[in-house]
Amino acid sequence: MSVRAIRGATQVEANTAEAITVATQELILEILAANSLTADDVISVLFTSSPDLTATFPAAAARSLGFENTPLICSVEIDVPGALPRTVRVMAHVESALSKGDIAHIYLHGAKALRRDIAQ
């Protein structure tokens, strides 16, 4: 097993706790499924959100998916003019037998435009 970093992002429908929670959970579940991982394989997760998402913490959404004992932290993304709005980004550190090249980085909804070079 090796430590790997997995990137991902999603665009949230609205600045509401429900929309942020649903989008974050969808992203986390897609990352786990695409990389054949469980919550126990996750070492830590860094979440960032665009400055326009203030209704809840994305990390709170992950806790309800079995991440109660996983270190999670949220931060605000840099407010760059023209940046994609309503975006939650993730960098998860995991234990995996996959090589760096076999890791599936997941970009959902409008966030697919962020990294077409590595998005699955």
N, CA and C of each residue as an Amber inpcrd file, in Angstrom:
protein
   360
   0.8350000  -1.1840000   0.0000000   0.0000000   0.0000000   0.0000000
   0.8800000   1.2470000   0.0000000   0.4090000   2.2460000  -0.6930000
   1.0900000   3.5340000  -0.7540000   0.1160000   4.6310000  -0.3680000
   0.6550000   5.7690000   0.0190000  -0.1710000   6.9500000   0.2640000
  -0.3470000   7.6630000  -1.0700000  -1.5720000   7.9460000  -1.4220000
  -1.9030000   8.6420000  -2.6610000  -2.8000000   9.8350000  -2.3550000
  -2.7220000  10.8500000  -3.1990000  -3.6120000  12.0010000  -3.1080000
  -4.6020000  11.9300000  -4.2530000  -5.8560000  12.1860000  -3.9390000
  -6.9070000  12.1730000  -4.9470000  -7.5720000  13.5410000  -4.9560000
  -7.6690000  14.1280000  -6.1400000  -8.3120000  15.4230000  -6.3070000
  -9.7280000  15.2340000  -6.8140000 -10.5540000  16.2190000  -6.5210000
 -11.9050000  16.2150000  -7.0340000 -12.5770000  17.5460000  -6.7790000
 -13.6720000  17.7750000  -7.4740000 -14.4440000  19.0080000  -7.2790000
 -15.8450000  18.7930000  -7.8170000 -16.7420000  19.6090000  -7.3180000
 -18.1170000  19.6010000  -7.7980000 -18.6710000  21.0110000  -7.7170000
 -19.6210000  21.3020000  -8.5650000 -20.3050000  22.5810000  -8.4950000
 -21.6510000  22.3530000  -7.8070000 -21.9280000  23.1450000  -6.8030000
 -23.1240000  23.0260000  -5.9710000 -24.2540000  23.8590000  -6.5830000
 -25.4760000  23.3690000  -6.4970000 -26.6140000  24.0670000  -7.0860000
 -26.9290000  25.4060000  -6.4300000 -26.7800000  25.4890000  -5.1050000
 -27.1450000  26.7080000  -4.3900000 -26.3880000  26.7770000  -3.0700000
 -26.3140000  27.9540000  -2.4890000 -25.6620000  28.1350000  -1.1990000
 -26.6430000  27.8000000  -0.0720000 -26.9770000  26.5130000   0.0210000
 -27.8090000  26.0360000   1.1120000 -27.1010000  24.8480000   1.7470000
 -27.3850000  24.6110000   3.0120000 -26.7640000  23.4820000   3.7020000
 -27.1020000  22.1700000   2.9950000 -28.3430000  22.0230000   2.5570000
 -28.7450000  20.7870000   1.8820000 -27.9920000  20.5950000   0.5700000
 -27.9030000  21.6290000  -0.2490000 -27.2350000  21.5040000  -1.5490000
 -25.7440000  21.2110000  -1.3740000 -25.1000000  21.8560000  -0.4150000
 -23.6790000  21.6220000  -0.1650000 -23.4700000  20.1980000   0.3410000
 -24.3280000  19.7590000   1.2370000 -24.2180000  18.4040000   1.7840000
 -24.4070000  17.3450000   0.6990000 -25.4500000  17.4790000  -0.0990000
 -25.7330000  16.5000000  -1.1580000 -24.5780000  16.4480000  -2.1570000
 -24.0930000  17.5960000  -2.6000000 -23.0180000  17.6390000  -3.5950000
 -21.7150000  17.0730000  -3.0340000 -21.4080000  17.4060000  -1.7870000
 -20.1740000  16.9090000  -1.1710000 -20.2360000  15.4040000  -0.9820000
 -21.3570000  14.8950000  -0.5120000 -21.4980000  13.4490000  -0.3360000
 -21.4100000  12.7180000  -1.6720000 -22.0270000  13.2570000  -2.7020000
 -21.9410000  12.6450000  -4.0310000 -20.4790000  12.5790000  -4.4810000
 -19.7400000  13.6570000  -4.2940000 -18.3390000  13.6930000  -4.7010000
 -17.5060000  12.6760000  -3.9380000 -17.6680000  12.6260000  -2.6280000
 -16.9000000  11.6800000  -1.8090000 -17.2220000  10.2440000  -2.2030000
 -18.4950000   9.9330000  -2.3630000 -18.8840000   8.5640000  -2.7380000
 -18.3450000   8.1850000  -4.1150000 -18.3330000   9.1100000  -5.0510000
 -17.7800000   8.8460000  -6.3860000 -16.2780000   8.5960000  -6.3070000
 -15.5650000   9.3770000  -5.4940000 -14.1230000   9.1860000  -5.3260000
 -13.8370000   7.8030000  -4.7490000 -14.5890000   7.4320000  -3.7040000
 -14.3900000   6.1140000  -3.0910000 -14.6600000   4.9960000  -4.0920000
 -15.7890000   5.0630000  -4.7890000 -16.1760000   4.0060000  -5.7230000
 -15.1880000   3.8870000  -6.8830000 -14.8090000   5.0080000  -7.4550000
 -13.9300000   4.9850000  -8.6300000 -12.5370000   4.4520000  -8.3080000
 -12.1480000   4.5430000  -7.0410000 -10.8140000   4.1020000  -6.6310000
 -10.8410000   2.8630000  -5.7450000 -12.0070000   2.1950000  -5.6770000
 -12.1830000   0.9750000  -4.8760000 -11.7080000   1.1740000  -3.4350000
 -12.1810000   2.2450000  -2.8130000 -11.7820000   2.5960000  -1.4500000
 -12.9710000   2.5380000  -0.5020000 -12.6660000   2.4350000   0.7870000
 -13.6630000   2.5980000   1.8450000 -13.2240000   3.7920000   2.6950000
 -14.0930000   4.2120000   3.5780000 -13.7400000   5.3180000   4.4770000
 -12.5090000   4.9850000   5.3150000 -12.3000000   3.7140000   5.6280000
 -11.1290000   3.3140000   6.4160000  -9.8150000   3.4990000   5.6690000
  -9.8510000   3.5760000   4.3580000  -8.6490000   3.7780000   3.5530000
  -8.2230000   5.2500000   3.5110000  -9.0860000   6.1420000   3.9460000
  -8.8340000   7.5770000   3.8500000  -8.0660000   8.0510000   5.0790000
  -6.9260000   8.6790000   4.8310000  -6.0700000   9.1890000   5.9080000
  -6.5620000  10.5530000   6.3790000  -6.8020000  11.4650000   5.4380000
  -7.2850000  12.8050000   5.7540000  -7.8750000  13.4300000   4.5000000
  -8.6880000  14.4710000   4.7040000  -9.3010000  15.1600000   3.5690000
  -9.2680000  16.6600000   3.8160000  -8.7980000  17.3800000   2.8000000
  -8.8340000  18.8400000   2.7920000  -9.9470000  19.2600000   1.8380000
 -10.8930000  20.0220000   2.3420000 -11.9730000  20.5690000   1.5340000
 -11.7460000  22.0620000   1.3800000 -11.9550000  22.5760000   0.1760000
 -12.0470000  24.0230000   0.0140000 -13.3780000  24.3130000  -0.6440000
 -13.8880000  25.4970000  -0.3890000 -15.1050000  25.9110000  -1.0620000
 -14.9160000  27.3330000  -1.5590000 -15.6040000  27.6410000  -2.6310000
 -15.5250000  28.9930000  -3.1590000 -16.1360000  29.9500000  -2.1310000
 -15.7180000  31.2230000  -2.1530000 -16.1660000  32.1770000  -1.1260000
 -17.6770000  32.3830000  -1.0490000 -18.4050000  31.9830000  -2.0920000
 -19.8620000  32.1680000  -2.0950000 -20.6170000  31.0270000  -1.4170000
 -19.9110000  30.0060000  -0.9390000 -20.5600000  28.8980000  -0.2170000
 -20.3060000  29.0630000   1.2770000 -21.3470000  29.4660000   2.0030000
 -21.2040000  29.7740000   3.4270000 -22.2430000  29.0890000   4.3100000
 -23.1200000  28.2740000   3.7290000 -24.2480000  27.7260000   4.4800000
 -23.8680000  26.5800000   5.4170000 -22.7930000  25.8420000   5.1060000
 -22.3480000  24.7470000   5.9630000 -20.9390000  24.3500000   5.5610000
 -20.3210000  23.5390000   6.4100000 -18.9860000  23.0290000   6.1370000
 -19.0790000  21.7470000   5.3130000 -18.3470000  21.6420000   4.2020000
 -18.3410000  20.3810000   3.4520000 -17.8880000  19.1910000   4.3130000
 -16.9890000  19.4150000   5.2530000 -16.5240000  18.3140000   6.1080000
 -17.6700000  17.6970000   6.9080000 -18.6510000  18.4890000   7.2660000
 -19.7970000  17.9600000   8.0130000 -20.5360000  16.9060000   7.1900000
 -20.5860000  17.1030000   5.8860000 -21.2440000  16.1270000   5.0120000
 -20.4790000  14.8100000   4.9920000 -19.1640000  14.8780000   5.0360000
 -18.3480000  13.6610000   5.0170000 -18.4730000  12.8700000   6.3140000
 -18.6360000  13.5430000   7.4140000 -18.7260000  12.8450000   8.7010000
 -19.8870000  11.8510000   8.7070000 -20.9820000  12.2020000   8.0640000
 -22.1460000  11.3060000   8.0490000 -21.9570000  10.1110000   7.1090000
 -20.8330000  10.0750000   6.3810000 -20.5410000   8.9550000   5.4830000
 -19.5270000   7.9860000   6.0840000 -19.2630000   8.1270000   7.3810000
 -18.3260000   7.2200000   8.0290000 -16.9420000   7.8000000   8.2680000
 -16.8090000   9.0990000   8.1960000 -15.5190000   9.7610000   8.3780000
 -15.3880000  10.3990000   9.7690000 -16.0590000   9.8300000  10.7650000
 -16.0360000  10.4010000  12.1100000 -14.6340000  10.4270000  12.7150000
 -13.7960000   9.4620000  12.3720000 -12.4510000   9.3740000  12.9520000
 -11.3550000   9.7650000  11.9650000 -11.7320000  10.3980000  10.8730000
 -10.7820000  10.8320000   9.8520000 -10.5540000  12.3290000   9.9980000
  -9.3030000  12.7870000  10.0250000  -9.0470000  14.2270000  10.0770000
  -9.5770000  14.9150000   8.8160000 -10.4310000  15.9070000   9.0130000
 -11.0230000  16.6860000   7.9310000 -10.8370000  18.1620000   8.2440000
 -10.6180000  18.9610000   7.2170000 -10.5140000  20.3990000   7.4220000
 -11.0880000  21.1260000   6.2170000 -11.6840000  22.2800000   6.4790000
 -12.2480000  23.1100000   5.4170000 -11.5030000  24.4330000   5.3520000
 -11.4500000  24.9710000   4.1540000 -10.8190000  26.2640000   3.9210000
 -11.5770000  26.9490000   2.7950000 -11.3530000  28.2490000   2.6770000
 -11.9780000  28.9990000   1.5930000 -10.9800000  29.1190000   0.4510000
 -11.4560000  28.8610000  -0.7410000 -10.6450000  28.9800000  -1.9540000
 -10.3320000  30.4560000  -2.2120000  -9.2370000  30.7370000  -2.8730000
  -8.8740000  32.1090000  -3.2300000  -9.9570000  32.6930000  -4.1370000
 -10.3370000  33.9430000  -3.8760000 -11.4080000  34.6080000  -4.6220000
 -10.8500000  35.2250000  -5.9080000 -10.5660000  34.3810000  -6.8720000
 -10.0020000  34.8250000  -8.1450000 -11.1330000  35.2970000  -9.0580000
 -11.0100000  36.4770000  -9.6500000 -12.0560000  36.9380000 -10.5730000
 -12.2700000  35.9260000 -11.7040000 -13.5360000  35.6190000 -11.9690000
 -13.8800000  34.6960000 -13.0360000 -13.8270000  33.2220000 -12.6530000
 -13.4700000  32.9220000 -11.4030000 -13.4030000  31.5210000 -10.9650000
 -14.7950000  30.9080000 -10.9460000 -14.8440000  29.5970000 -11.0750000
 -16.1110000  28.8780000 -11.0720000 -16.8290000  29.0850000  -9.7360000
 -18.0630000  29.5710000  -9.7470000 -18.7830000  29.7840000  -8.4920000
 -19.3230000  28.4900000  -7.9000000 -19.7060000  28.5490000  -6.6250000
 -20.3710000  27.4560000  -5.9100000 -19.6290000  26.1300000  -6.0620000
 -18.3320000  26.1580000  -5.8130000 -17.5060000  24.9810000  -6.0270000
 -16.9040000  24.4500000  -4.7350000 -17.0290000  23.1520000  -4.5380000
 -16.3590000  22.4550000  -3.4390000 -15.2500000  21.6280000  -4.0730000
 -14.0420000  21.7950000  -3.5350000 -12.8930000  21.0200000  -4.0050000
 -12.4250000  20.0990000  -2.8820000 -11.8080000  18.9890000  -3.2780000
 -11.3450000  17.9900000  -2.3150000  -9.9280000  17.5520000  -2.6750000
  -9.0950000  17.3760000  -1.6590000  -7.8590000  16.6220000  -1.8100000
  -7.8530000  15.6040000  -0.6850000  -8.0190000  14.3450000  -1.0720000
  -8.0620000  13.2520000  -0.1070000  -6.7370000  12.5040000  -0.1350000
  -6.2020000  12.2190000   1.0320000  -4.9990000  11.3950000   1.1570000
  -5.4570000  10.0110000   1.5870000  -5.0580000   9.0130000   0.8080000
  -5.5640000   7.6540000   1.0190000  -4.4310000   6.6380000   0.9860000
  -4.7260000   5.4650000   1.5460000  -3.8550000   4.3040000   1.3840000
  -4.4410000   3.4790000   0.2590000  -3.6180000   3.1880000  -0.7490000
  -4.1310000   2.4710000  -1.9140000  -3.0150000   1.6770000  -2.5750000
  -3.3940000   0.5930000  -3.1960000  -2.4540000  -0.1960000  -3.9900000
  -2.3550000   0.3410000  -5.4150000  -3.2030000   1.2970000  -5.7770000
  -3.1710000   1.8700000  -7.1170000  -1.9190000   2.7160000  -7.3240000
  -1.4050000   2.7210000  -8.5380000  -0.2890000   3.6070000  -8.8750000
  -0.8330000   5.0290000  -9.0340000   0.0460000   6.0170000  -9.0290000
  -0.3960000   7.4010000  -9.2250000  -1.1870000   7.5360000 -10.5220000
  -0.7180000   6.8710000 -11.5580000  -1.3790000   6.9660000 -12.8530000
  -2.7340000   6.2900000 -12.9230000  -3.0060000   5.3870000 -11.9920000
  -4.2860000   4.6750000 -11.9880000  -5.3330000   5.3220000 -11.0860000
  -4.9390000   6.3260000 -10.3180000  -5.8870000   7.0250000  -9.4480000
  -6.9040000   7.7720000 -10.3060000  -8.1790000   7.6590000  -9.9480000
  -9.2570000   8.3690000 -10.6440000  -9.5730000   9.6480000  -9.8900000
  -9.3100000  10.7730000 -10.5130000  -9.6610000  12.0800000  -9.9580000
 -11.0520000  12.4200000 -10.4790000 -11.9330000  12.8730000  -9.5910000
 -13.3510000  12.9960000  -9.9370000 -13.8000000  14.4600000  -9.9460000
 -14.3320000  14.8790000 -11.0640000 -14.8780000  16.2270000 -11.2280000
 -16.3060000  16.0840000 -11.7230000 -17.2460000  16.6590000 -10.9780000
 -18.6630000  16.4970000 -11.2730000 -19.3230000  17.8170000 -11.6510000
 -20.3770000  17.7000000 -12.4070000 -21.2240000  18.8330000 -12.7980000
 -20.3800000  19.9140000 -13.4740000 -20.5830000  21.1670000 -13.1640000
 -19.8370000  22.2440000 -13.8070000 -18.3530000  22.2050000 -13.5260000
 -17.9450000  21.5200000 -12.4680000 -16.5270000  21.4440000 -12.1070000
 -15.7270000  20.5680000 -13.0670000 -16.3940000  19.8470000 -13.9500000
 -15.6680000  19.0520000 -14.9550000 -14.7600000  19.9430000 -15.7930000
 -15.1360000  21.1980000 -15.9520000 -14.3520000  22.1280000 -16.7640000
 -13.0310000  22.5190000 -16.1010000 -12.8840000  22.2720000 -14.8070000
 -11.6790000  22.6990000 -14.0910000 -10.4360000  21.9190000 -14.4820000
 -10.5480000  20.6100000 -14.6390000  -9.3790000  19.7740000 -14.8840000
  -9.7020000  18.6680000 -15.8670000 -10.0070000  19.0190000 -17.0770000
 -10.3010000  18.0060000 -18.0930000  -9.1080000  17.0920000 -18.3290000
  -7.9100000  17.5640000 -17.9710000  -6.7040000  16.7660000 -18.1870000
  -6.6100000  15.5650000 -17.2630000  -7.2140000  15.6370000 -16.0500000
  -7.1290000  14.5060000 -15.1240000  -8.4820000  13.9680000 -14.6890000
  -9.5450000  14.6350000 -15.0560000 -10.8760000  14.1790000 -14.6460000
 -11.2330000  12.8750000 -15.3360000 -11.8910000  11.9930000 -14.6060000
 -12.3250000  10.7090000 -15.1640000 -13.7100000  10.8570000 -15.7480000
